[in-house]
Amino acid sequence: KLGLSYISPWDINFRASAGRGFRSPAIAERYSSVSYSGFVVTQNPHLLAEKSWSYEFGFNYDFTIIESPWYIDISVFQNDMQDLIEPTFLENGEIRFDNITRARIRGVEANLKTMFFGVLGFETSLTYMDPRDITLGEPLKYRSEYLWYNRFYITAGDFEIQVDYRYKSEFQRIDDR
């Protein structure tokens, strides 16, 4: 992975990165042959490693409003994958992990953090993604388009009380079988 960062004269931090990666299939993905709760998983010893390129561009900025620190971070990203490993339902109803020839996930993420009066904190993060099976020209199965994470917290000395709320939109596509 190669990354660059630049702090502008306005104290905005810009960043960009590109990287190449791979993920070998897990032993369970390649060699599992189990039956559980009516589902049968069959092995695929010919499963290939995933390969990917990832790209990101973003910026972050720290500022103060009425003596409260604020932090904002916005980024755009794209991941291009070859031989992505995905579970597939076979015609006989069994599940097998297979390689998808090409897939892409691109999106935008925005984060905001603040702390009021030094004790009351708030963080929120919203991510929009477009996960695509390039080979089929369809959305990737079992992927959400929107992720929204929130955290409220109160600090008191060595203790912190927090409440989290997480939202994931419905999957755009599932396996019809």
Order of alpha helices (4+ residues) and beta strands (2+ residues): beta-beta-alpha-beta-beta-beta-beta-beta-beta-beta-beta-beta
